[in-house]
Amino acid sequence: MHFSGYKYRNLLSIKRIFSCSFKMPFYAVIFKNKKTGAIAENWEIARGLRDATPNSYAKKFDTKIEAEKYIKDFKFQIVQNAQSTNDHFKGIKRKKSENSNFTISSVKDHIKKIKMAFSDLLAVSSFAGLSVTCVDKLKILNDEVVGKLHEILNVNETESIDNLSLVTTTNTPSNKNLKFSDEKDMCSPYIDAIDSTDLLPSELESAKKSFTFNEKNEVVVYTDGACSNNGFKGASAGAGVWFGKSHPLNLAIKVPGTQTNNNAEIFSTIKAIERVNSTGLTRISIHTDSDFVIKSVNEWMPRWQAKGWKTSAGAEVKNKEMFMILNKRIQSMDSVSWTYVPGHKGITGNEEADKLARIGAKM
């Protein structure tokens, strides 16, 4: 079949629109202890596999080939049939999510985006020279996709949504009585997702060797949070993690969820733990200028959890979701120690973490 240059360019436009709208990611799930990996075709499966196995994480890729390459670079064996590996999750009774409205809103957003994508697709196809039959098939496909999303939406609006996350079973000695099975559904998957790193295994090994360790053989890291317009409309929060000058695991990142300075301080410590854990190390010493975070972890958090994440006055704990995720990350480590450092006093690590946090707030 011969296409004129004009028609060919417009057919490419159709392909780009369709690919951008429906590109399905793949997840490489790394099981560090077992030295194996698995490919998951959606986040629910990846999260279930990750959370059911201690010392593991999931990383998203655009293609299955990229995900497989990532696992093979570790020289890990790829476990086949990740879906069947995840089947035993189906029989577990889960509490209904308190974040159902968030997920429903997400489904509605997808419906809007898909309708817009198909509208663009049909507009392009009208002058790309496609036959009436092809255009009709596109319209049918549009109706089927949107109809299926509406089915999901209707179920969720009447029955709420089950959050499929399972939590890690690894506990530190000081917190071994803390239970997370009743908390998992309260953590937003967008915040709870471990972003891991973009480093190759060889680069991770190099990053691990360039860490600074204290006398307890813990990785020393500085964290900080920043928030412009804190407490006011238009607030924007960022988190900074600093391991050393030009260290590949240094991080500046926008804070998800509530945009406050305290939330940013908590989130920065979450990311620090995740980054150390991504190298296979499980001991960390967090240096922060947030006395609030240190007291929360060492004094208040156990009492909050015992009261169902309520304060002594019976009020809901502020930043509860972030604290619950931080608690989970602490559980994944063998040792987490905390050191208070005064802010803006010329301490290199604190100053550098502050710079990164401010960059994150502008993202």
KAHU-V173449 format. One record per residue. SS is DSSP state (h for helix, s for strand, l for the rest). NEAR is the number of other ideal C-beta (glycine too) atoms within 12 Angstrom. D_CENTER is the distance of its C-alpha to the mean C-alpha in Angstrom with 1 decimal. Layout:
SS/NEAR/D_CENTER, SS/NEAR/D_CENTER
//
This chain:
l/8/45.4, l/7/46.0, l/14/43.9, l/12/45.1, h/11/42.9, h/13/42.2, h/19/41.0, h/16/39.0, h/17/37.0, h/24/36.3, h/24/35.3, h/17/32.7, h/23/31.5, h/30/31.1, h/19/29.2, h/18/26.8, h/27/26.2, h/24/25.7, h/16/23.4, h/18/21.1, h/24/21.0, h/19/20.5, l/16/18.7, l/18/16.8, l/23/14.0, s/31/14.3, s/39/12.0, s/40/13.6, s/45/13.2, s/42/14.9, s/30/17.2, l/28/18.5, l/17/21.3, l/22/22.6, l/19/22.2, s/25/21.2, s/39/18.5, s/39/17.9, s/38/17.0, s/40/15.3, l/25/16.0, l/22/13.3, h/30/9.9, h/28/12.0, h/31/14.0, h/42/11.4, h/35/9.7, h/36/13.3, h/41/14.5, h/44/12.0, h/40/12.6, h/31/16.3, l/33/16.9, l/26/16.9, l/28/15.8, s/39/13.6, s/42/10.3, s/42/9.1, s/38/9.1, s/30/9.8, s/27/13.3, l/18/15.8, l/19/18.4, h/22/19.2, h/14/21.5, h/20/18.9, h/30/16.7, h/26/20.0, h/23/21.1, h/35/18.1, h/38/19.0, h/20/22.6, h/22/22.3, l/30/21.6, l/17/24.8, l/25/23.0, s/16/24.5, s/29/22.5, s/26/22.8, l/15/23.9, l/15/23.2, h/36/19.7, h/22/20.4, h/15/23.4, h/27/21.7, l/32/19.5, h/15/22.6, h/13/23.3, h/29/20.3, l/17/22.3, l/8/25.0, l/21/23.0, l/11/23.8, l/24/20.8, l/20/21.2, s/20/20.7, l/25/17.7, l/24/18.4, l/29/15.8, h/25/17.8, h/18/19.0, h/26/15.5, h/30/15.1, h/25/18.8, h/19/18.4, h/23/15.7, h/26/18.3, h/22/21.0, h/16/19.2, h/23/19.0, h/25/22.7, h/18/23.7, h/21/22.0, h/29/23.6, h/23/26.9, h/19/26.8, h/28/26.0, h/30/28.9, h/20/31.1, h/24/30.7, h/34/31.2, h/27/34.4, h/19/35.6, h/27/35.3, h/31/36.8, h/20/39.8, l/16/41.0, l/27/39.7, l/22/42.6, l/24/40.9, l/13/43.2, h/13/43.3, h/11/42.2, h/20/39.0, h/23/38.2, h/15/39.0, h/18/36.6, h/29/33.8, h/22/34.6, h/16/34.6, h/23/31.2, h/28/29.9, h/17/31.5, h/16/30.0, h/25/26.4, h/26/26.6, h/17/28.7, h/18/26.1, h/25/23.4, h/21/26.0, h/16/26.6, h/22/23.0, h/26/23.2, h/16/26.5, h/18/25.4, h/26/22.5, h/18/24.8, h/13/27.3, h/14/25.5, l/20/22.1, l/30/18.9, s/25/18.0, l/34/14.4, l/31/14.3, l/41/12.1, l/33/14.3, l/35/14.1, l/35/15.2, l/20/18.9, l/27/19.3, l/21/21.0, l/26/22.6, h/14/26.3, h/19/26.2, h/26/23.7, l/14/24.6, l/13/25.8, l/31/22.6, l/20/21.4, l/32/18.0, l/19/19.1, l/20/20.0, l/33/16.8, h/36/14.0, h/31/14.6, h/35/14.5, l/38/10.8, l/30/9.0, h/32/6.4, h/23/5.1, h/35/5.2, h/39/5.0, l/27/2.2, l/37/4.1, l/26/5.0, l/31/8.4, l/30/11.4, l/18/13.7, l/25/16.6, l/21/19.0, h/27/20.2, h/15/23.3, h/20/21.5, h/32/19.3, h/20/22.7, h/17/24.2, h/30/21.5, h/27/22.1, h/19/25.8, l/22/25.5, l/31/23.8, l/26/26.2, s/21/27.0, l/18/28.9, l/10/31.8, l/15/29.5, l/17/27.8, l/27/24.5, s/40/22.5, s/34/23.3, s/47/20.7, s/42/21.0, s/53/18.5, s/49/19.1, s/49/18.0, s/41/19.9, s/34/20.5, s/26/23.2, l/15/25.2, l/23/23.8, l/15/25.0, l/12/26.2, l/9/25.4, l/12/23.4, l/23/21.6, s/29/18.8, s/38/16.7, s/39/15.4, s/51/14.4, s/47/16.3, s/48/16.3, s/42/19.6, l/39/21.0, l/23/24.1, l/14/25.8, l/12/24.1, l/33/21.8, l/27/19.4, l/38/16.4, l/35/17.3, s/43/14.6, s/30/15.0, s/35/12.1, s/32/12.2, l/42/11.2, l/30/9.7, l/31/12.0, l/26/15.4, l/30/16.9, l/29/18.9, h/35/19.8, h/35/19.2, h/41/15.7, h/46/15.2, h/44/17.0, h/46/14.9, h/48/11.6, h/50/13.4, h/51/14.3, h/49/10.9, h/48/10.1, h/49/13.6, h/44/13.4, h/40/10.4, h/42/12.5, h/44/15.6, h/41/14.5, h/40/13.5, l/35/17.3, l/27/18.4, l/34/19.7, l/29/19.4, s/28/21.4, s/44/20.5, s/33/22.5, s/46/20.7, s/39/23.1, s/47/22.5, l/33/24.9, l/39/23.3, h/20/25.8, h/29/24.0, h/39/20.9, h/26/23.3, h/20/25.5, h/34/22.8, h/36/21.5, h/21/25.1, h/15/27.1, h/26/25.6, h/35/22.4, h/22/24.5, h/21/26.9, h/30/24.4, h/30/23.0, h/16/26.5, l/18/27.3, l/18/24.4, l/31/22.4, s/17/25.5, l/21/27.5, l/12/31.0, l/10/32.2, l/11/30.3, l/13/27.9, s/17/24.2, l/29/22.3, l/21/20.8, l/37/17.1, h/34/17.0, h/34/13.4, h/42/12.3, h/41/15.1, h/37/14.2, h/40/10.8, h/46/12.8, h/42/15.4, h/42/13.3, h/40/12.4, h/44/16.1, h/35/17.1, l/40/15.6, l/37/18.0, l/27/21.8, s/27/22.5, s/39/21.0, s/29/23.6, s/32/23.8, s/28/26.2, s/25/27.1, l/30/28.1, l/17/29.9, l/27/28.3, l/14/30.1, l/13/32.8, l/12/32.5, l/21/30.4, h/19/28.9, h/35/25.5, h/31/25.0, h/24/26.4, h/30/24.1, h/46/20.9, h/40/22.3, h/25/22.9, h/37/19.3, h/46/18.1, h/28/20.7, h/25/19.5, h/35/16.0, h/34/17.7, l/19/19.5, l/20/16.7
//
